[in-house]
């Protein structure tokens, strides 16, 4: 395999102002914060005038969002006696959905929802029908936006500087390194991931494949809809991307050491796709070509586990039609939202290095929030959803790339 990092933009679109969209920025007057539901840690004084506000946009399906909760809790505890500070965690989801997550993740901040999604739209979190989460906005006591970024960048020192009135506008999102084959002059001015996502969202884009090498270890996520010719993976390993595309565990994949520890962001769109297999094959072909890899398959006899149902009543079935279909992870948890059991099996297998086979016969989509710190806690969480594992021996296909 050649040591080649490719950022490949294969795109067909006709719009001329794709990269000229305007959005809220530091120095702007903050839009009105719309709240339809107060869910948890409700403040006695709900007035936000003349207050320093940390507005955190999140969702129950967003693993990086949940990964940011401990730090927000620390800030809440640190400034709990200051009446001029409000730390608000805002989602667009219903209280019924949010409360199920709050039973497993402890939020100390004020938890609210805007089910109209007006706040998400006004603050630029929702654009062209898609949400960019998590997103943190700092608003001073005069109602002016002072900083917009992601939770990992919002350090204690940055927040302290914000409260002191210091200039923090120079701290912005980081840009991926090792970028080659840049598209015209646009990449030097914008975050490459933002550009790739805009290509996916743009209605005039017919076909787009983008592969970027990531440079951080923050939470990863992916979204797949092959019947509509769409796929995205952010900050994922090569194994994780292929595992999802091929519907196999990462243990079944053998790759060169050179790329084993690297992370990638992949974005794909093909409006002409009508067949799921062809869509996945097209993505895989472009991916292997980008990294100059070849594939071969062989069978091996290994130890596997059957996943079975012990109490179907404990499963959390999602019934809201507009509920986000998504999975991701952070440092402590795996999050599955409106996801079939097959996706759960693959990701748990990858994490615990176990071959797991579905024996549940479950056909619905579910919500799972699972601890990943130990196999014991993961098993306990599976049991809390009415699932168990049984060990057997079985022949399994392995995919070898070189």
N, C-alpha and C positions, 0 to 999 in steps of 0.2 A: 504494500500500500504506500502510495506517495504521501509525504507529509504536506497535505494540501488543505487549507481552510477556505471554504468557498462561501461567499455571501452571494447567492444567485437570485437575481430578480428577473424572472421570465414573466412579462406582464403585457397584456393587451387592454388598453383603455383609450377612451376618446375625450374624456374630460380634460380641460386645460388648467383648472384651478384646484386640483386635488390637494396641493400642499399650501394653499393660501387661506385655509379656514382660520378664523379668529377664535380665541377662547379667552377665558378669564385669566388675568395675570396679576402678579404682585403690583400693588399701587392702585389697583382698581377699587372702587366702592363695592363692598360685598353685597351680593343679592340678598333678599330676604330669605331667611331660613324657614322653610315650610315644614311643619310637623303635624302629621295626622294622628299619630299614636305615641303616647308616652308609655313605655313598656317596663322599664326597670330603673331603680335608683332615681326615682322622680324627685326633682328638686322642688322645695317648697316655693321658691321664687323662680318662676319660669321665664321671667323677663330677661332678655339677652342684651338690652341696651346698656351701653357704658361698661361692657365686660370684655375681658380678653377671652377669646373663644378658640379652642382646639376642636375642629370639626373633622371627625374621622368617618369617611364613607366605607361601609363594609357590607358583607352579606354572609349568610350562614353557609353558603357553598364555597366561599373563598378561603382557602387554606392560609395564604399569606395574611389575610385579614385577621383570622383567629390567632395566628402566630404573633401578631402585634399586640394582642390583648394584655399580656403580662406587663409590658413596658407602659402601656396606657394606665394600667392599674397602679403602677408605681408612681406615675405622675399625679394621679388622682389622690393617692395617699399623701404625697408630698405637699400638695397645695389644698388639701381638704378644708383648711381653716380660712382660706382666702375667698371671700364672697364675690370678688370681682373676676373670678376665673370659672369658666364652664368648659368641661371636657365632655364632648358629646359624640357618641357612637351612633351614626345614622345608617339605617338600611331602608330598603324600599319594600321589604317583605311584611307579611301580616304578623301580628303579635302571636298568633297560634304557632306559626312556624318558628319564630324567633325564640319563644319560651322553651321549646324543646331543646334548642342548642344551649340556652342559658342554664339548663339543668346539668349540663356536662362541662361547660366552660364558664368560669366565674368572671363576670364583668363587674367592675367597681365604678365604671363611668356611667353617665346618664345614657340610657339606651332608648332610642326613639326610632320611629319609622315615618317616612313620607311615601305613602302608597300611591300618591299622585305622580311621584318621580319628578316633581317640579324642581326640588332642590338639586337633585342629581343632574338635571338638565341645565339649570341656571349656573351651577358651579363647574360645568364642563365634564362631569363624570360620565354622563350619558350623551353620546353623540352617534347619530345615524343608527339608532336602535340598539347600540352596544354599550355595556358598562365597562369602564376602566377602573378596576379595584385591586388593592385598596388605594385610597387617595386621602391625603391629609392636607387640611387648609387651616392656616393660622390667621385670625382676624383680630385686629387690635381693638381697644376700647372706644375708638372713634369710628368703628365700622369699616375699616380699610383692610383689604387683603394684604398681608405682609409676606406670606410664603405659601407655596403649593408644592407638594412633593409626595414621597412615599414614606411609610412609617419608619423604615430602617434608617432613613436620612435624618429623621426628626429626633436628634439626640437631646440629652438633658441640657447640654451647654447651648444648643440652638434655641431650645424653649426658654431658657433663662435669658438669653440675649433678646429674644422676642419680647419678653415681659419688661425688659429694661428699655425697650425702644430702639435697640441697635439695628443697623441695616443688615438684614439676613437674606436679601433678595438675590445675592450672588450664588447661593447654594442651590444647585439644580440637579436634575436626574443625571446619572452617569451614562456614558455612551459606550456600547460594546467595542472591544478592540479587535485587531486583526481583520479589518474590513477590506475586502478586495472587490473588484468589479463594481464600483459604486455607480449608482444610477444618476447620470448627469451631475448637476451641482447640488442636488437636494440633500445628499447624505451629510455634507459638511455643516449644514444648518439645523438638522433635526435628528432626533433619536431614531436610529434605524428601525427599531422595533415599532415605533409609532408609525413610521412610513409604511412598513409591511402591513400593519393592522389597518391603516387607512385604505390600502389597496384592496384588502378583503371587503371592507365596508362599502367602498365605492360601487354604486350600482352599475357603472359603465365598465367596470373591470370584468373581462371575460375569463381570463386565465392568469393565475399568479402563483409562482412557487418561490419562496424566500427561505434561505437557510443562513442563520447567523450564529457565530460562536459567542456564547455568553462569557462574562468575566466575573460573576459573583456567585455566591452560594445561597442566595435567598430562595424562598419557596418556589416550587415548580407547579405547573398546571397544564392541562390540555383539554381540548374540546374537539370532538369528532362527530361529523355528520356526513358520512360518505354518500348517502343517497342524494344529498344536495351539493355534493362536490366540495365540501368544506372540511378543513382540518387545521388546528393550530396547537402548538406545543411551545411553552415558554420555559426556558431555563431547565430543560430536561436532558438527561444523558442519551447517547445514541441508543443504548440498550432499551431505555424506557420508551423511546419513540417507536422503535421496531417492535417491541413487545406489544404495544397497543395496536399497531397496524396489523400485525400477524396474529393477534389474539393468543399469544403464548407467554410463558413466564420469562423473566430475564435470565433465569438459570439455564434456559434452553438456547441461549445465545452466547456464542463465543466470538469475541472481537479482538482486534489488535490492541496491544497494551498502549500504544501511542494515543488512542482516542478514548481509552477506557474511563479516564477521569475528567474528560471534558464535558461541558454542557452546551446545548444548542437551543436555539429558538427557531421553530419551523412554522411557516404560514403557507397554506395552500388553498386555492380556489379554482374551480372549474365549473362554470355554469352549464356546460354542455354534458356533464356526466349524468348518466341514467342508470348505471350499474355499479353496485357497491364494490364488487371485486375489481372492476376496471379502475375505479377511483383509487383504491388502496394500492393496486399494482403500479399505477402511474406515480403515486407519491413515493413508493419504495424505489422505483426505477430512478427517479430524480435524486433521491437521497443517496443511493449507492453510487450513482454517477458522480455526484458532488464530492464524495469522499474517496472515490476511486477504489471501490470494494467489489469483490465477487462473492457469490453465495453457493454453499453446498449443504445438503441435508443428510443426517444419519440417525438411526434409531438405537436407543440404549435402554436396558432394564434398570429401573430406579425405584426408590421408595416414594410413594405418593400418599396424599390424604384426600378422602372423600368428605366434602362439605355437605352436611345434612341438617334438616330442620327438626328441632326438638320442641319448639313452641311458636307456631305461626302468629299467634296473637301479639307477640312481642315485636314483630317487624313493624317498622315505621314506613308505611306506604304513602307515597306522595300523590295527592289527588288534584292539586291546583294545576290547571292547564298551562299557566305561564310560569311555572316554577323552573328555575334555571337547571339545566342538565350539565353537570360539571363535576370533576373530581380534582383533588390536589393534595398537597402535603406541606407541612411546616416542620419545625424542629421537634414537635411533640406529638402531632396528630396526623392521621389520614382522614380526609373529608370526602365523602361521596354524596352527591346531591342529585336526586332524580336519575339514579344510575342502576343498571341491571346488575344482578349478582355476579355475572361473569367478569365485569370490571373489578368488582371487589376482590374476587378470587385472584385475579392476575396481580393486582397491586400488593395484596397481603403475601402472596407467594414470593414476589420480588423482595419484599422487605425482610421476611423471615427465612428466606432461602428454603422454601418448602414447595414441593409440587402438590397443587391442590386441584381436585377435579369436582365439578359441580354435580351433586346428587340431590339438589334441593327441588328441582322441577318448578322453581319460581319464575314467573313470567312478567311480574310487575317491576316497576322502578322504585327504588328505595332510598332512604337517607341513612347513612352510617357515619358516626364520628368515633374513630378508634384510636386509642393510645398506641404509640409505636416504641415506647421506651424499653419494653420487654415482651417476650413471647407470652409470659403469664398474663400480663395486663391485657394484651391483645386478645387472648383467648377468653378472658373474663368479659371483655367488651362484646365479643362475638356472641357469647352466651346470653348477655343482656338483651341481645336482639333475637334470641331464640335459635341460634345456630351452633353446631358442634362439628368436630373433625374426627375422622376414623382412618387409621393407617393401613395401607395395602401396598403390594408390589405391582408394577405395570411398566410396559414398554412406552417410551416417550421419544418423540422426534427432537433432534438438536440441530440448530441452524449455525453454521460456521462461516465466518466472514474473514477474508484475507485479501 
